[in-house]
Amino acid sequence: MDFLSWPVRLAVAAAVLMATIAGGGAVGDALFGALRPALGSRSVDAYAVNYPASYNFLTTADGANDARDHIASMVAQCPATRLVLGGFSQGAAAMSMLAGVPPVGQRIGSFGSAPPLDPGMAGKVAAVAVFGNPGNRFNTPLSSTGLFAGRAIDICSPGDPVCVVGGRDRGAHSDYESPPYPGQAAGFIAGLV
């Protein structure tokens, strides 16, 4: 099997300072681990979105652009592969950019944002799972907003200040690699691919 031609391909963007050796971060690694058994006999591979996840939010556009390039490459080389996107925190904001959703609502508009995928390319994405998405706090969850509406799940831990208005539990933003979150996302994805 060509290394690119997997039945399912997960491209995941990590959060600030969260990249692991595999590059997808602890949350991305947990999602990948939960997705494998959820897909049964179908094989899955992962791609770590390459960008400098940092406290400089302007680098988020680099993540969106790298994911866009990867999607285009996959569509051209392996058109039968089911593409899945994932992101945690800043990585979720990168996925929001691809969906044409301002990552922090209309607070700053498109400043520092990457352009959305063209609709034809966005249609090649089978499912999206984001965790701790800042857009959720600004009433722009990917589950119901933008190019991935209906094919996305926004997972937000109760009290997470990044994705819940009035959230005050900083620890809630650091727990997405733990159950039930990866399994919940994997179940949603498996239902769409």
C-alpha positions as CSV (number, residue, x, y, z in Angstrom):
1,M,0.0,0.0,0.0
2,D,1.4,3.4,-0.9
3,F,2.1,5.3,2.2
4,L,-0.4,8.0,1.2
5,S,-3.2,5.7,0.0
6,W,-4.8,4.7,3.3
7,P,-8.6,4.3,3.4
8,V,-8.8,7.0,6.1
9,R,-6.3,9.8,6.7
10,L,-6.4,12.0,9.8
11,A,-4.7,15.4,9.7
12,V,-4.4,16.8,13.1
13,A,-3.1,20.2,14.4
14,A,-1.8,20.4,17.9
15,A,-2.3,23.2,20.5
16,V,0.3,25.7,21.8
17,L,3.4,23.9,22.9
18,M,1.7,20.5,22.7
19,A,3.4,18.7,19.8
20,T,4.6,15.2,20.6
21,I,7.3,13.2,18.8
22,A,4.6,12.2,16.3
23,G,3.7,15.9,16.0
24,G,-0.1,15.7,16.6
25,G,0.0,16.5,20.3
26,A,-1.3,14.4,23.1
27,V,-4.9,15.1,22.1
28,G,-4.2,14.2,18.4
29,D,-2.4,11.0,19.5
30,A,-5.4,10.0,21.7
31,L,-7.8,10.7,18.9
32,F,-5.7,8.6,16.5
33,G,-5.6,5.8,19.1
34,A,-9.3,5.9,19.6
35,L,-10.1,6.1,15.9
36,R,-8.2,2.9,15.0
37,P,-10.6,0.5,16.8
38,A,-13.6,2.6,16.0
39,L,-13.0,2.1,12.3
40,G,-12.9,-1.7,12.6
41,S,-11.1,-3.3,9.6
42,R,-10.4,0.0,7.8
43,S,-6.9,1.3,8.1
44,V,-6.1,4.8,9.2
45,D,-2.9,6.9,9.1
46,A,-2.2,10.3,10.6
47,Y,-0.5,13.4,9.4
48,A,0.7,16.0,12.0
49,V,0.0,19.5,10.6
50,N,3.3,21.3,10.5
51,Y,3.2,24.7,12.1
52,P,4.8,26.5,15.0
53,A,2.0,26.1,17.6
54,S,2.8,28.9,20.0
55,Y,1.4,31.8,22.1
56,N,1.7,33.9,18.9
57,F,-1.8,33.3,17.6
58,L,-0.8,34.7,14.2
59,T,1.1,31.4,13.5
60,T,-2.3,29.6,13.4
61,A,-2.6,30.6,9.7
62,D,0.5,28.6,9.0
63,G,-1.2,25.5,10.4
64,A,-4.3,26.2,8.2
65,N,-2.1,26.6,5.2
66,D,-0.1,23.5,5.8
67,A,-3.4,21.5,6.3
68,R,-4.7,23.0,3.1
69,D,-1.6,21.9,1.2
70,H,-1.9,18.4,2.7
71,I,-5.6,18.1,1.7
72,A,-4.8,19.2,-1.8
73,S,-2.0,16.7,-2.1
74,M,-4.2,13.9,-0.7
75,V,-7.0,14.7,-3.1
76,A,-4.7,14.7,-6.1
77,Q,-2.7,11.5,-5.1
78,C,-5.3,9.4,-3.3
79,P,-8.8,10.5,-4.3
80,A,-10.5,7.5,-2.6
81,T,-9.0,8.2,0.8
82,R,-11.5,9.6,3.3
83,L,-10.0,12.7,4.8
84,V,-10.5,13.6,8.5
85,L,-9.4,16.8,10.2
86,G,-8.7,17.3,13.9
87,G,-7.4,20.1,16.1
88,F,-7.0,21.1,19.7
89,S,-7.2,24.7,20.9
90,Q,-5.0,26.7,18.5
91,G,-5.2,23.7,16.1
92,A,-9.0,23.9,16.3
93,A,-8.7,27.5,15.3
94,A,-6.6,26.5,12.3
95,M,-9.5,24.1,11.3
96,S,-11.9,27.0,11.8
97,M,-9.9,29.1,9.3
98,L,-10.2,26.3,6.7
99,A,-14.0,26.3,7.2
100,G,-14.2,30.0,6.6
101,V,-15.1,30.7,10.3
102,P,-13.2,33.5,12.1
103,P,-11.4,31.6,14.8
104,V,-12.3,34.1,17.6
105,G,-15.7,35.2,16.3
106,Q,-15.9,38.7,14.9
107,R,-13.6,40.1,17.6
108,I,-10.7,40.6,15.2
109,G,-12.4,39.5,11.9
110,S,-10.0,37.8,9.5
111,F,-6.8,39.5,10.9
112,G,-4.1,36.9,10.9
113,S,-6.4,34.3,9.4
114,A,-5.8,32.0,6.4
115,P,-8.3,31.9,3.6
116,P,-11.0,29.1,3.7
117,L,-10.8,26.0,1.5
118,D,-12.6,26.4,-1.7
119,P,-16.0,24.6,-1.4
120,G,-15.0,21.8,-3.8
121,M,-11.9,21.0,-1.7
122,A,-13.9,21.3,1.6
123,G,-16.3,18.8,0.2
124,K,-13.5,16.2,0.2
125,V,-13.3,16.4,4.0
126,A,-15.4,13.6,5.4
127,A,-15.3,14.6,9.1
128,V,-13.8,17.1,11.5
129,A,-13.2,16.8,15.3
130,V,-12.1,19.8,17.3
131,F,-11.4,20.0,21.0
132,G,-11.3,23.2,23.1
133,N,-12.2,25.3,20.1
134,P,-11.9,29.0,20.8
135,G,-14.7,29.6,18.2
136,N,-17.2,27.8,20.4
137,R,-16.8,30.6,22.9
138,F,-17.8,33.1,20.3
139,N,-20.8,31.1,19.1
140,T,-19.1,29.9,16.0
141,P,-18.8,26.1,16.6
142,L,-17.7,24.1,13.5
143,S,-20.5,21.7,14.1
144,S,-23.0,24.2,12.8
145,T,-21.0,27.0,11.2
146,G,-18.9,27.2,8.0
147,L,-17.9,24.7,5.4
148,F,-17.8,21.7,7.7
149,A,-21.2,22.2,9.3
150,G,-22.9,18.9,9.8
151,R,-19.6,17.0,9.4
152,A,-17.9,18.4,12.5
153,I,-18.0,17.8,16.2
154,D,-16.9,20.5,18.7
155,I,-15.9,18.9,22.0
156,C,-15.8,21.4,24.9
157,S,-15.1,20.3,28.4
158,P,-17.5,21.9,31.0
159,G,-15.8,24.9,32.5
160,D,-13.1,25.2,29.9
161,P,-12.3,29.0,29.7
162,V,-11.2,28.7,26.1
163,C,-14.5,27.4,24.7
164,V,-17.1,28.2,27.4
165,V,-18.3,31.7,28.1
166,G,-17.8,32.2,31.8
167,G,-15.6,29.0,32.0
168,R,-13.2,29.3,35.0
169,D,-11.6,25.8,35.1
170,R,-8.2,26.1,33.5
171,G,-7.6,22.4,34.1
172,A,-10.6,21.5,31.9
173,H,-8.6,22.8,28.9
174,S,-5.8,20.3,29.7
175,D,-7.9,17.1,29.8
176,Y,-9.0,16.4,26.2
177,E,-6.7,13.4,25.7
178,S,-8.6,11.6,28.5
179,P,-11.9,9.7,28.2
180,P,-14.6,10.3,27.2
181,Y,-13.3,12.9,24.7
182,P,-11.2,10.9,22.2
183,G,-13.7,8.1,22.0
184,Q,-16.6,10.5,21.5
185,A,-14.8,12.1,18.6
186,A,-13.8,8.8,17.1
187,G,-17.3,7.5,17.3
188,F,-18.6,10.6,15.5
189,I,-15.9,10.3,12.8
190,A,-16.5,6.6,12.3
191,G,-20.1,7.3,11.6
192,L,-19.2,9.6,8.7
193,V,-16.3,7.7,7.1
